[in-house]
Amino acid sequence: MDIENLKFEDGLVTAIAQDYKTGDVLMVAFMDKEALKKTIETKRGYYWSRSRRKLWKKGESSGHEQIVHDILIDCDADAVLLKVEQIGGACHTGYRSCFYRTIDGEVIGEKLFEPDEIYKQ
Amino acid sequence: MDIENLKFEDGLVTAIAQDYKTGDVLMVAFMDKEALKKTIETKRGYYWSRSRRKLWKKGESSGHEQIVHDILIDCDADAVLLKVEQIGGACHTGYRSCFYRTIDGEVIGEKLFEPDEIYKQ
């Protein structure tokens, strides 16, 4: 599919990263057209930060990049699912997945690193 | 966690539904506070439709509802991950998952029903 045919709502599609082997959902973020193009071209996860209003490469500070094995799109063509090999942890808090706790606050995720040791000034 | 502490951007959080056994990502949608409350209370998946601007229950027309086993939240508290038992297909097109094709257009998903036979006028 030509990515021009995807439906970018307010310029963005929802992007879910899932471990290509375990099926664990690692994170969800947004992509603009450029982020999706760079992800396809480089086979590394790129996203659009809504808060910082800029393109970012997953792992650009931490080295915890995502090697993208497959990209699926949903029925409405307004969301993509990346099947990735996650180097290190997906979450900036040090957990393997951003979904490391239940809605009741119980921590169920695996912590892989201490953020202070990875994200240095 | 009190759901008042979640970050509803423009009134919404991103909501991913994942098969609680296989790990397959079934769909992604949005929830407003009411949809999340009803999901927690009833253990069935409710969402907010951005196009129709209304609350909807997954399966309200088709019977293909979602029995919610767990709800996880992400690091930023602006997304939820539902671990669900999906009755029938998650996708209105008849596929088990809304992510039934690759970005190159190859269909990889399993079709479970014909929409015309399920969604009757």
Interface residues (C-beta under 8 A of the other chain):
Chain A: M1 I3 E9 T14 I16 Q18 T22 G23 D24 V25 M27 V28 I40 R50 D70 I71 L72 I73 D74 C75 D76 A79 V80 L81 C91 H92 T93 Y95 C98 F99 Y100 R101 T102 I103 D104 G105 I108
Chain B: M1 I3 E9 T14 I16 Q18 T22 G23 D24 V25 M27 V28 I40 R50 D70 I71 L72 I73 D74 C75 D76 A79 V80 L81 C91 H92 T93 Y95 C98 F99 Y100 R101 T102 I103 D104 G105 I108
